[in-house]
Amino acid sequence: MVKISVIIPLYNKEKHIKETLDSLCNQTVTDFEAIVVDDG
């Protein structure tokens, strides 16, 4: 079971999503889910 959910609202920032997800993947916690909400 996933213990951490990270919600990323995204509105006109498509250029930054790769950097955001890379940063998230480089965290020490590895048991998480990422939820990207377009037009958030």
C-alpha positions, 0 to 999 in steps of 0.5 A: 500500500502506498503511504505517500501521495504527491499531488501536482497541479499543473496549469500552463507549466508543461516545461517544468513537469520533467524537472518536477518529476525528476526531483520527486524521483530523487527523494529518499522516500521511494514508496509514493504515488504521483498524481498530476492534475492537468489544468489544476 
